[in-house]
Amino acid sequence: MMTRIKGEASLSDVHESVDVSRKKIGWKKALAFFGPAYLVSVGYMDPGNWATDLAGGSQFGYSLLWVLLMSNLMALLLQGLSARLGIVRGRDLAQANREAYARPVNLMLYVLAEIAIAACDLAEVLGMAIGIQLLTGLPLIWGVAITVFDTILLLLLQKLGIRKMEAFIIGLIAIIGLSFLVEILIASPAPAAIATGFIPRFVNDNALYIAIGIIGATVMPHNLYLHSALVQTRKINRTREGIKQALKFNFIDSTIALNLAFLVNAAILILAAKVFFEVGYTNVAEIKDAHRLLDELLGKNNKLAPILFALALIAAGQSSTVTGTLAGQIVMEGYLRLRINPWMRRLLTRLLAIIPAILVIAIAGEHEVDSLLVLSQVILSMQLGFAIIPLIHFVSDKKTMGEFAIKPYVQFVAWVVTAILVYLNIRMVLNEAGKVFSQSGNLGWEILIIVGGAAFLGLLGYIIFHPIINKRAKETSITIHPHLEGLQQLTIPAYKKIAVALDFGKHDNTLLAHAIGQGQGNAEYLLIHVVESASARLLGKESDDYETQHDEARLQLYVQQLHEQGLTATCQLGFRHRSEEIIRIINEAQADMLVIGAHRHSGLKDWLYGETINSVRHELKIPILVVNL
């Protein structure tokens, strides 16, 4: 079910769900801010990064470690800008784009962002499937199909709250990090040799190409959308000091998390350099080859390394798919103001990744999987500029960022980094396109590439120069220090018909008391109960079983008791689906308020029973009082 939303809160289900505004200064307050950057960091250690790290280490030893460090510094800068946008303006990147650009441009940016997320998910699906195959021997096509079941895992994590999700992701990062730590200890590389890798140099032209791949696979577009929204899960003091404190703690959070991602990528490259390059295996670029050679070269003394390699690959793929789905939700709600049920969003995203993977494996065989991984990285590369360039414009704008706009020297560095990344990614795309033009009989593809390239450059030019040309300041609904004129004349609502959803539990008295309090005794009260017996689900209004008769009698009793208190009340039974029936009855009765109870379930119970309130509040356009029971 898809719902058009009116609210502006990014990730509204968990928006400001972690209250850090009342915590005292100290390590507890710092820890309360930590978490968002860890969800972002998993995008920097996904299977796409693994492929470039393995290629760099096996072909050129330790010599490209400095490229990894440089790309990590670039990522730290850009993710810091993304977090700044979310903290200061209370906007995620998709919302800011919607406010700044025309609707057709936003539609194109939305489509491109969705394509990037699907491409990223494709890489994660293939990485997880390869990991499952390496660990269990299961055919790759079955491993791809199995990944659809992580939809259930994501739903459970979302119901447990953002802190539980962050803890889960940190746990997966720990598995990845510990796995490679053990493998590095087993391989025992020389520290002096590792140190030489941080001296900037290119041994030949091929090293430059691999370096482009490493940098190009570093920053992912969806991570910029994701970070700008995740920082808003913290409820901070909207004062100058509160914002400065949030920026400081989020910078620390990003520095720790992204440096952990750097250490993981460096460990992969170092492992490849030690185990493959130093013994002459200089052509290892495929993940399965790396696993097999680890087994051959280290397995004589220890079988643990290849197992840890496969486990880390599965953990990397799983953690990245969770964050990819969150990014999809942010993009859809930010650009289109549409909300789709989380399980449907997850399922659609996963199917968009699984279907092409299964088709390629079934038709061309498992040897084409690496070509799919390359394709996913090329698609991601094409989207990068459309996320970075607007972000720099937004955080440089003093009219919306106030004193928290980035300084001129930071702007200069950001534009230089952007120019490098966009150039490298365009070069990567041109290299792939050149292969098509070098072969005959590809006229259709050549025309498509030319038209697509022209549209690509046109849109890129528009988002670069539009904010510069268009100097008109747009009003935004969130500012750092809004101009306050005091309260206007307040109109106190008078509710004429208040609906009360009852479940015939011990809290019925509480719900009715709150309803009467809202109506001040002058409203008409509509009592609703949905019969959930097997007969009622099958026959609906035609049901006449014991439970239906008993529920009808109980409603009539409640109505009679309210009448005795001088109140006006009616009642109506619903059947089959609880949320749908509540919505239908309220709309037909034209009630102007709903009182409903929240039982504060946790875990699985919350997943099973907590959907009623969410479904009802998204569909009804009247005030809803949710009473915690």
C-alpha positions as CSV (number, residue, x, y, z in Angstrom):
1,M,0.0,0.0,0.0
2,M,1.3,3.4,-1.0
3,T,0.4,6.6,0.8
4,R,1.0,10.2,0.0
5,I,2.5,11.9,3.0
6,K,2.2,15.5,4.2
7,G,4.9,15.5,6.9
8,E,8.4,16.8,6.3
9,A,10.2,14.5,8.8
10,S,12.9,12.3,7.2
11,L,12.5,8.6,8.2
12,S,9.4,9.7,10.2
13,D,9.1,6.4,12.0
14,V,12.4,6.9,13.8
15,H,12.7,10.7,13.4
16,E,14.2,12.2,16.6
17,S,13.5,8.8,18.4
18,V,16.8,9.0,20.2
19,D,16.6,12.0,22.7
20,V,20.1,13.4,23.3
21,S,18.9,16.9,24.2
22,R,18.6,16.1,27.9
23,K,21.7,14.0,28.4
24,K,24.6,15.6,30.4
25,I,27.9,16.2,28.8
26,G,30.1,13.1,29.0
27,W,30.8,9.7,27.4
28,K,27.1,8.7,27.6
29,K,26.1,11.7,25.6
30,A,28.8,11.0,23.0
31,L,27.6,7.4,22.7
32,A,24.0,8.5,22.2
33,F,25.2,10.4,19.0
34,F,27.2,7.4,17.7
35,G,25.5,5.1,15.3
36,P,24.4,6.8,12.0
37,A,27.9,6.8,10.5
38,Y,28.3,3.0,11.1
39,L,25.2,2.4,9.0
40,V,26.8,4.5,6.3
41,S,30.2,2.9,6.6
42,V,29.0,-0.5,5.4
43,G,28.7,1.0,1.9
44,Y,32.4,1.4,1.9
45,M,33.2,-2.2,2.5
46,D,30.7,-3.9,0.1
47,P,31.6,-6.6,-2.5
48,G,32.2,-3.9,-5.1
49,N,35.1,-2.5,-3.0
50,W,36.4,-6.0,-2.4
51,A,36.9,-6.6,-6.1
52,T,39.0,-3.4,-6.6
53,D,41.0,-4.1,-3.4
54,L,41.8,-7.6,-4.4
55,A,42.9,-6.5,-7.9
56,G,45.1,-3.7,-6.5
57,G,46.8,-6.0,-3.9
58,S,47.4,-8.9,-6.2
59,Q,48.7,-6.9,-9.1
60,F,50.7,-4.1,-7.4
61,G,51.3,-5.3,-3.9
62,Y,51.1,-2.7,-1.2
63,S,51.8,0.3,-3.5
64,L,48.1,1.5,-3.7
65,L,47.5,1.7,0.0
66,W,47.9,5.5,-0.3
67,V,45.0,5.6,-2.8
68,L,42.8,3.9,-0.3
69,L,43.8,6.5,2.3
70,M,43.1,9.3,-0.1
71,S,39.7,8.0,-1.0
72,N,38.8,7.6,2.6
73,L,39.6,11.2,3.3
74,M,37.4,12.2,0.4
75,A,34.6,10.1,1.8
76,L,35.0,11.6,5.2
77,L,34.7,15.1,3.8
78,L,31.5,14.3,1.7
79,Q,29.8,12.4,4.5
80,G,30.5,15.2,6.9
81,L,28.8,17.6,4.5
82,S,25.8,15.2,4.3
83,A,25.5,15.0,8.0
84,R,25.8,18.8,8.3
85,L,22.9,19.3,5.9
86,G,20.7,17.0,8.0
87,I,21.7,18.5,11.4
88,V,21.5,22.2,10.5
89,R,18.6,22.4,8.1
90,G,16.6,19.3,9.3
91,R,16.5,18.2,5.7
92,D,17.8,15.1,4.0
93,L,19.4,15.4,0.5
94,A,16.2,14.3,-1.4
95,Q,14.1,16.9,0.5
96,A,16.6,19.7,-0.2
97,N,16.7,18.8,-3.9
98,R,12.9,18.8,-4.1
99,E,12.9,22.4,-2.7
100,A,15.7,23.6,-4.9
101,Y,14.9,22.2,-8.4
102,A,12.0,22.1,-10.7
103,R,9.6,19.1,-10.6
104,P,10.8,17.5,-13.9
105,V,14.4,17.7,-12.8
106,N,13.5,16.2,-9.4
107,L,11.7,13.3,-11.2
108,M,14.9,12.6,-13.2
109,L,17.0,12.8,-10.0
110,Y,14.6,10.4,-8.3
111,V,14.7,7.9,-11.1
112,L,18.5,8.0,-11.1
113,A,18.7,7.6,-7.4
114,E,16.4,4.5,-7.5
115,I,18.6,3.0,-10.3
116,A,21.7,3.6,-8.2
117,I,20.1,1.9,-5.2
118,A,19.0,-1.1,-7.3
119,A,22.5,-1.3,-8.8
120,C,24.0,-1.2,-5.4
121,D,21.6,-3.9,-4.2
122,L,22.6,-6.1,-7.2
123,A,26.2,-6.0,-6.0
124,E,25.2,-6.9,-2.5
125,V,23.0,-9.8,-3.7
126,L,25.8,-11.2,-5.8
127,G,28.3,-10.8,-2.9
128,M,26.1,-12.6,-0.4
129,A,25.3,-15.3,-2.9
130,I,29.0,-15.9,-3.6
131,G,29.7,-16.0,0.1
132,I,27.0,-18.5,0.7
133,Q,28.3,-20.6,-2.2
134,L,31.9,-20.5,-0.9
135,L,30.8,-21.5,2.6
136,T,28.2,-24.2,1.8
137,G,28.8,-25.2,-1.8
138,L,25.3,-24.2,-2.8
139,P,24.8,-23.3,-6.4
140,L,25.0,-19.6,-7.0
141,I,21.5,-19.2,-8.4
142,W,20.1,-20.7,-5.2
143,G,22.2,-18.4,-3.1
144,V,20.8,-15.4,-5.0
145,A,17.2,-16.7,-4.4
146,I,17.9,-17.2,-0.7
147,T,18.8,-13.5,-0.3
148,V,15.1,-12.5,-0.7
149,F,14.4,-13.8,2.9
150,D,16.4,-10.9,4.4
151,T,13.2,-8.9,3.9
152,I,11.9,-10.5,7.1
153,L,15.1,-9.6,9.0
154,L,14.9,-6.0,7.9
155,L,11.3,-5.7,9.1
156,L,12.2,-7.1,12.5
157,L,15.1,-4.6,12.8
158,Q,12.9,-1.7,11.8
159,K,10.3,-2.6,14.5
160,L,12.9,-2.8,17.2
161,G,14.0,0.8,16.6
162,I,17.0,2.6,15.1
163,R,19.3,1.8,18.0
164,K,18.8,-1.9,17.7
165,M,19.4,-1.6,13.9
166,E,22.6,0.3,14.5
167,A,23.7,-2.4,17.0
168,F,23.0,-5.1,14.5
169,I,25.0,-3.4,11.8
170,I,27.9,-2.7,14.2
171,G,27.8,-6.5,15.0
172,L,28.2,-7.3,11.3
173,I,31.0,-4.8,11.0
174,A,32.7,-6.5,13.9
175,I,32.5,-9.9,12.2
176,I,34.1,-8.4,9.0
177,G,36.8,-6.6,10.9
178,L,37.7,-9.6,13.2
179,S,37.7,-12.0,10.2
180,F,40.3,-9.9,8.4
181,L,42.3,-9.3,11.5
182,V,42.7,-13.0,12.0
183,E,43.5,-13.5,8.3
184,I,46.2,-10.8,8.5
185,L,47.7,-12.4,11.6
186,I,47.7,-15.8,9.7
187,A,49.3,-14.2,6.6
188,S,51.8,-12.1,8.7
189,P,52.8,-9.3,6.3
190,A,55.9,-7.3,7.0
191,P,55.1,-3.9,8.6
192,A,57.9,-2.2,6.7
193,A,56.5,-3.3,3.4
194,I,53.0,-2.1,4.4
195,A,54.5,1.3,5.3
196,T,55.9,1.8,1.8
197,G,52.4,1.5,0.4
198,F,51.5,4.9,1.8
199,I,54.1,6.7,-0.4
200,P,52.1,8.2,-3.3
201,R,53.3,6.7,-6.7
202,F,52.0,4.7,-9.7
203,V,54.2,1.9,-10.9
204,N,52.6,1.9,-14.4
205,D,49.5,2.9,-16.3
206,N,47.6,-0.2,-15.2
207,A,48.1,0.9,-11.6
208,L,46.4,4.2,-12.5
209,Y,43.4,2.3,-13.9
210,I,43.1,0.2,-10.7
211,A,43.4,3.4,-8.6
212,I,40.5,4.9,-10.6
213,G,38.5,1.8,-9.8
214,I,39.3,2.1,-6.0
215,I,38.4,5.7,-5.9
216,G,35.3,5.3,-8.1
217,A,34.0,2.5,-5.8
218,T,34.5,4.5,-2.7
219,V,31.7,7.1,-2.4
220,M,28.2,5.8,-3.2
221,P,25.3,8.2,-4.0
222,H,22.8,6.5,-1.7
223,N,25.2,7.0,1.3
224,L,24.8,10.8,1.0
225,Y,21.0,10.5,1.1
226,L,21.3,8.1,4.0
227,H,23.6,10.0,6.2
228,S,21.6,13.3,5.9
229,A,18.5,11.4,7.2
230,L,20.1,9.2,9.8
231,V,21.5,12.1,11.8
232,Q,18.0,13.3,12.3
233,T,17.1,10.3,14.4
234,R,18.8,12.2,17.2
235,K,16.6,14.8,19.0
236,I,19.0,17.7,19.7
237,N,18.6,21.2,21.2
238,R,17.8,23.5,18.3
239,T,20.1,26.2,19.6
240,R,23.5,27.4,18.4
241,E,25.3,25.4,21.1
242,G,23.1,22.3,20.5
243,I,23.8,22.3,16.7
244,K,27.5,22.9,17.2
245,Q,27.6,20.0,19.7
246,A,25.7,17.7,17.3
247,L,28.1,18.6,14.4
248,K,31.1,17.8,16.7
249,F,29.9,14.4,17.9
250,N,28.8,13.4,14.4
251,F,32.2,14.3,13.0
252,I,33.8,12.0,15.6
253,D,31.2,9.3,14.8
254,S,32.0,9.6,11.0
255,T,35.8,9.6,11.6
256,I,35.7,6.4,13.7
257,A,33.3,4.6,11.4
258,L,34.9,5.5,8.1
259,N,38.4,4.8,9.4
260,L,37.1,1.3,10.4
261,A,35.9,0.9,6.8
262,F,39.3,2.0,5.6
263,L,41.0,-0.5,7.8
264,V,38.8,-3.3,6.3
265,N,39.6,-2.3,2.8
266,A,43.3,-1.9,3.6
267,A,43.2,-5.4,5.2
268,I,41.8,-6.9,2.0
269,L,44.5,-5.2,-0.1
270,I,47.3,-6.2,2.3
271,L,46.0,-9.8,2.4
272,A,46.0,-9.9,-1.4
273,A,49.5,-8.3,-1.6
274,K,51.0,-10.8,0.9
275,V,49.2,-14.0,-0.2
276,F,49.0,-13.5,-3.9
277,F,51.4,-10.8,-5.2
278,E,54.4,-11.9,-3.2
279,V,54.2,-15.5,-4.6
280,G,53.5,-14.5,-8.2
281,Y,49.7,-14.7,-8.4
282,T,49.2,-11.2,-9.9
283,N,46.0,-11.8,-11.8
284,V,43.5,-12.3,-9.0
285,A,40.5,-10.1,-9.5
286,E,37.5,-12.4,-8.8
287,I,36.3,-13.0,-5.3
288,K,36.0,-16.8,-5.9
289,D,39.5,-17.0,-7.1
290,A,40.7,-15.2,-4.0
291,H,38.9,-17.7,-1.8
292,R,40.2,-20.7,-3.6
293,L,43.8,-19.4,-3.5
294,L,43.6,-18.6,0.2
295,D,42.6,-22.2,0.7
296,E,45.6,-23.4,-1.4
297,L,48.2,-21.0,0.0
298,L,47.2,-20.7,3.6
299,G,45.1,-23.8,4.0
300,K,48.1,-26.2,4.4
301,N,48.6,-24.8,7.9
302,N,45.2,-23.3,8.7
303,K,41.7,-23.9,7.2
304,L,40.3,-20.9,9.0
305,A,41.2,-18.1,6.6
306,P,38.9,-19.1,3.6
307,I,36.0,-19.7,6.0
308,L,36.5,-16.3,7.6
309,F,36.7,-14.8,4.1
310,A,33.3,-16.2,3.2
311,L,31.7,-15.2,6.5
312,A,33.0,-11.6,6.1
313,L,31.6,-11.5,2.5
314,I,28.1,-12.5,3.7
315,A,28.2,-10.0,6.6
316,A,29.3,-7.2,4.2
317,G,26.5,-8.0,1.7
318,Q,23.8,-8.3,4.5
319,S,24.7,-5.1,6.2
320,S,24.8,-3.2,2.9
321,T,21.3,-4.4,1.9
322,V,19.8,-3.1,5.1
323,T,21.1,0.4,4.6
324,G,20.2,0.3,0.9
325,T,16.5,-0.2,1.8
326,L,16.6,2.7,4.2
327,A,18.1,4.9,1.5
328,G,15.3,3.8,-0.9
329,Q,12.7,4.9,1.7
330,I,14.5,8.3,2.1
331,V,14.6,8.9,-1.7
332,M,11.0,8.0,-2.3
333,E,9.6,10.0,0.6
334,G,11.9,13.0,0.0
335,Y,11.4,13.4,-3.8
336,L,7.8,12.2,-4.2
337,R,6.4,12.5,-0.7
338,L,5.1,9.0,-1.0
339,R,5.4,6.3,1.7
340,I,5.2,2.6,0.8
341,N,4.9,-0.3,3.3
342,P,8.4,-1.3,4.4
343,W,8.0,-5.0,3.5
344,M,6.8,-4.0,0.0
345,R,9.7,-1.5,-0.4
346,R,12.2,-4.1,0.6
347,L,10.7,-6.8,-1.6
348,L,10.6,-4.6,-4.7
349,T,14.1,-3.5,-4.2
350,R,15.3,-7.0,-3.7
351,L,13.4,-8.4,-6.7
352,L,15.0,-5.6,-8.9
353,A,18.3,-7.0,-7.9
354,I,17.5,-10.7,-7.9
355,I,15.7,-11.0,-11.3
356,P,18.6,-9.8,-13.5
357,A,21.1,-11.8,-11.4
358,I,19.1,-15.0,-11.8
359,L,18.5,-14.4,-15.5
360,V,22.2,-13.8,-16.2
361,I,23.3,-16.9,-14.2
362,A,20.6,-19.1,-15.8
363,I,21.3,-17.9,-19.4
364,A,25.0,-17.1,-19.4
365,G,26.3,-19.1,-16.5
366,E,28.1,-18.2,-13.2
367,H,31.2,-17.0,-15.1
368,E,29.3,-13.8,-16.0
369,V,28.7,-12.8,-12.4
370,D,31.8,-10.6,-12.3
371,S,30.6,-8.7,-15.4
372,L,27.4,-8.0,-13.5
373,L,29.4,-6.7,-10.6
374,V,31.3,-4.4,-13.0
375,L,28.1,-3.2,-14.5
376,S,26.6,-2.3,-11.1
377,Q,29.7,-0.2,-10.3
378,V,29.5,1.6,-13.6
379,I,25.9,2.5,-13.0
380,L,26.8,3.7,-9.5
381,S,29.6,5.8,-10.9
382,M,27.2,7.6,-13.3
383,Q,25.0,8.8,-10.4
384,L,27.7,10.2,-8.2
385,G,27.8,13.7,-9.5
386,F,24.0,14.1,-9.1
387,A,24.3,13.6,-5.4
388,I,27.6,15.4,-4.6
389,I,27.1,18.7,-6.6
390,P,23.7,19.7,-5.1
391,L,25.0,18.7,-1.6
392,I,27.9,21.2,-1.9
393,H,25.5,23.9,-3.1
394,F,23.2,23.4,-0.2
395,V,25.8,23.4,2.6
396,S,27.5,26.5,1.1
397,D,24.3,28.6,1.1
398,K,24.4,31.1,4.0
399,K,20.7,31.9,3.5
400,T,19.7,28.5,4.7
401,M,22.7,27.3,6.7
402,G,23.4,30.6,8.4
403,E,26.7,30.6,10.3
404,F,27.0,26.8,9.8
405,A,27.6,27.2,6.0
406,I,30.9,25.7,5.2
407,K,33.9,28.0,4.9
408,P,35.4,29.1,1.5
409,Y,38.5,26.8,1.9
410,V,36.2,23.8,2.6
411,Q,34.1,24.7,-0.5
412,F,37.3,24.8,-2.6
413,V,38.5,21.4,-1.3
414,A,35.0,19.9,-1.8
415,W,34.8,21.1,-5.4
416,V,38.2,19.8,-6.1
417,V,37.3,16.4,-4.7
418,T,34.0,16.5,-6.7
419,A,35.9,17.3,-9.9
420,I,38.3,14.4,-9.3
421,L,35.5,11.9,-8.6
422,V,33.3,13.0,-11.4
423,Y,36.2,13.0,-13.9
424,L,37.3,9.5,-12.8
425,N,33.8,8.2,-12.9
426,I,33.1,9.7,-16.4
427,R,36.4,8.2,-17.5
428,M,35.3,4.8,-16.2
429,V,32.0,5.0,-18.1
430,L,33.8,6.1,-21.3
431,N,36.1,3.1,-21.0
432,E,33.1,0.8,-20.9
433,A,31.4,2.6,-23.7
434,G,34.5,2.5,-25.8
435,K,34.3,-1.3,-25.9
436,V,30.9,-1.0,-27.6
437,F,32.1,1.4,-30.2
438,S,35.2,-0.7,-31.0
439,Q,33.0,-3.6,-32.2
440,S,30.8,-3.6,-35.3
441,G,27.1,-4.3,-35.4
442,N,26.2,-2.3,-32.3
443,L,24.5,0.7,-33.9
444,G,21.5,0.5,-31.6
445,W,23.6,0.5,-28.5
446,E,25.8,3.3,-29.9
447,I,22.8,5.6,-30.5
448,L,21.5,4.8,-27.1
449,I,24.9,5.6,-25.5
450,I,25.2,8.9,-27.4
451,V,21.6,10.1,-26.5
452,G,22.0,8.9,-22.9
453,G,25.4,10.7,-22.7
454,A,24.0,13.9,-24.0
455,A,21.1,13.8,-21.5
456,F,23.6,12.9,-18.7
457,L,25.8,15.9,-19.4
458,G,22.8,18.2,-19.9
459,L,21.4,17.3,-16.5
460,L,24.8,17.5,-14.9
461,G,25.3,21.0,-16.2
462,Y,21.9,22.1,-15.0
463,I,22.4,21.0,-11.4
464,I,25.9,22.7,-11.4
465,F,24.8,26.1,-12.7
466,H,21.1,26.4,-11.7
467,P,21.8,27.5,-8.1
468,I,24.3,30.0,-9.3
469,I,22.1,31.5,-12.0
470,N,18.9,31.4,-10.0
471,K,19.5,33.8,-7.1
472,R,16.0,33.9,-5.9
473,A,15.8,32.9,-2.2
474,K,13.2,30.2,-1.5
475,E,11.5,30.1,1.8
476,T,12.1,27.0,3.7
477,S,10.0,25.5,6.5
478,I,13.0,24.8,8.7
479,T,15.5,27.5,9.6
480,I,18.1,27.8,12.4
481,H,16.5,30.9,14.0
482,P,13.0,31.3,12.6
483,H,11.4,34.7,13.0
484,L,8.8,34.5,15.7
485,E,5.8,36.8,15.8
486,G,4.0,35.3,18.8
487,L,0.9,33.2,18.8
488,Q,-2.0,34.2,16.6
489,Q,-5.7,33.9,17.7
490,L,-6.2,30.3,18.5
491,T,-9.2,28.4,17.2
492,I,-10.1,25.6,19.7
493,P,-11.6,22.6,17.8
494,A,-14.9,21.2,18.9
495,Y,-15.3,17.6,18.0
496,K,-18.8,16.5,17.1
497,K,-18.3,12.8,16.6
498,I,-15.5,10.9,18.3
499,A,-14.8,7.3,17.2
500,V,-13.3,4.9,19.8
501,A,-11.6,1.7,18.7
502,L,-12.1,-1.0,21.4
503,D,-10.6,-4.4,21.7
504,F,-12.7,-5.5,24.8
505,G,-9.7,-5.7,27.0
506,K,-9.0,-4.3,30.4
507,H,-8.2,-0.8,29.0
508,D,-11.6,-0.1,27.5
509,N,-12.4,2.3,30.5
510,T,-9.2,4.2,29.8
511,L,-9.9,4.7,26.1
512,L,-13.5,5.8,26.8
513,A,-12.4,8.2,29.5
514,H,-9.9,9.9,27.1
515,A,-12.6,10.1,24.4
516,I,-15.0,11.8,26.8
517,G,-12.3,14.2,27.9
518,Q,-11.7,15.2,24.3
519,G,-15.4,15.7,23.6
520,Q,-16.1,17.5,26.9
521,G,-19.3,15.5,27.1
522,N,-20.8,17.3,24.2
523,A,-19.8,15.1,21.3
524,E,-21.4,11.9,20.0
525,Y,-19.3,8.8,20.6
526,L,-19.0,6.0,18.0
527,L,-17.8,2.8,19.6
528,I,-16.1,0.4,17.1
529,H,-15.0,-3.2,17.6
530,V,-13.8,-5.5,14.9
531,V,-14.8,-9.2,15.2
532,E,-11.8,-11.5,14.4
533,S,-13.3,-14.9,14.7
534,A,-12.8,-17.5,11.9
535,S,-16.5,-17.2,11.0
536,A,-16.4,-13.4,10.9
537,R,-13.3,-13.4,8.6
538,L,-15.0,-15.8,6.2
539,L,-18.6,-14.5,6.2
540,G,-18.2,-10.9,7.2
541,K,-21.4,-9.2,8.1
542,E,-23.3,-12.5,7.5
543,S,-21.5,-14.1,10.5
544,D,-23.8,-15.0,13.4
545,D,-21.5,-17.0,15.6
546,Y,-21.2,-16.8,19.3
547,E,-18.3,-14.3,19.3
548,T,-20.2,-12.0,17.0
549,Q,-23.3,-12.1,19.2
550,H,-21.3,-11.6,22.3
551,D,-19.3,-8.6,20.9
552,E,-22.5,-7.0,19.7
553,A,-24.1,-7.4,23.1
554,R,-21.0,-5.9,24.8
555,L,-21.0,-2.9,22.5
556,Q,-24.7,-2.3,23.2
557,L,-23.9,-2.5,27.0
558,Y,-21.3,0.2,26.7
559,V,-23.7,2.4,24.7
560,Q,-26.4,1.9,27.4
561,Q,-24.0,2.8,30.2
562,L,-22.9,6.0,28.3
563,H,-26.5,6.9,27.8
564,E,-27.1,6.6,31.6
565,Q,-24.4,9.2,32.1
566,G,-26.2,11.6,29.8
567,L,-23.9,11.0,26.8
568,T,-24.8,10.4,23.2
569,A,-23.3,7.1,21.8
570,T,-23.7,4.6,19.0
571,C,-21.8,1.5,18.1
572,Q,-20.8,-0.5,15.0
573,L,-19.2,-3.9,14.5
574,G,-16.5,-4.5,11.8
575,F,-15.4,-7.7,10.3
576,R,-12.3,-9.3,8.8
577,H,-9.4,-6.8,8.6
578,R,-9.1,-4.6,11.7
579,S,-7.4,-1.5,10.2
580,E,-9.5,-1.5,7.0
581,E,-12.7,-1.8,8.9
582,I,-11.8,1.0,11.3
583,I,-11.0,3.3,8.4
584,R,-14.2,2.3,6.5
585,I,-16.5,2.8,9.5
586,I,-15.0,6.2,10.4
587,N,-15.2,7.5,6.9
588,E,-18.8,6.4,6.5
589,A,-19.8,7.9,9.8
590,Q,-17.9,11.1,9.1
591,A,-16.2,11.0,12.5
592,D,-13.9,14.0,13.2
593,M,-11.6,12.3,15.7
594,L,-10.3,8.8,16.6
595,V,-9.2,7.5,19.9
596,I,-7.2,4.2,19.7
597,G,-5.0,2.3,22.1
598,A,-1.3,1.4,21.7
599,H,-0.3,-1.7,23.7
600,R,3.5,-1.0,23.5
601,H,4.4,-4.5,22.3
602,S,8.0,-5.2,21.6
603,G,9.8,-7.5,19.2
604,L,7.6,-10.1,17.3
605,K,4.4,-9.0,19.0
606,D,4.9,-5.4,17.9
607,W,5.5,-6.7,14.4
608,L,2.3,-8.8,14.5
609,Y,0.0,-6.3,16.3
610,G,1.5,-2.9,15.8
611,E,0.5,-2.4,12.2
612,T,-3.1,-1.3,12.9
613,I,-2.1,2.2,14.2
614,N,0.4,2.8,11.4
615,S,-2.1,1.8,8.7
616,V,-5.0,3.8,10.2
617,R,-2.9,7.0,10.8
618,H,-1.6,7.0,7.2
619,E,-5.1,6.6,5.7
620,L,-7.3,8.9,7.9
621,K,-7.2,12.7,7.6
622,I,-8.7,13.4,11.0
623,P,-6.9,13.9,14.4
624,I,-5.9,10.6,16.1
625,L,-5.3,10.3,19.8
626,V,-3.1,7.3,20.5
627,V,-3.3,6.3,24.1
628,N,-0.4,4.3,25.5
629,L,-1.8,1.3,27.5
